[in-house]
Amino acid sequence: MDTKQRGDYGEMLAERFLAGKGYEILARNYRVRQGEIDLIAREGETVVFVEVKARSGERFGRPCEAVDERKQQRLRAAAERWLYEQKETAFCRFDVIEVFLPREPQERPRIHQIINAF
């Protein structure tokens, strides 16, 4: 599985995970000049902007560690644009979902949600 496939698979798992927790998925792969947001969801009255990081190991650190200050700034800018376009005034937050992909086919992926990550 290449990097793009791993990312797409991780996003699909994260979307299912959120839907299973009762979140309403509002958008997938929202892209603007300012940046990209993997998933935009609603939990109750809160709009949740979600960055998904999928890894097959922790050799290079935890997946959430890839969401550095620069990435956070781009996510904030893209979120501001989405909120403006949608004329949305709800509270919002930024979550990171780590997807740990198994090395063995019989193992299941592990998913960890970091709520209000930044």
PyMOL commands that set and color helices and strands:
alter all, ss='L'
color gray80, all
select helices_A, chain A and resi 3-20+63-66+69-86
alter helices_A, ss='H'
color red, helices_A
select strands_A, chain A and resi 24-32+35-43+46-55+91-100+110-114
alter strands_A, ss='S'
color yellow, strands_A
deselect
rebuild
show_as cartoon
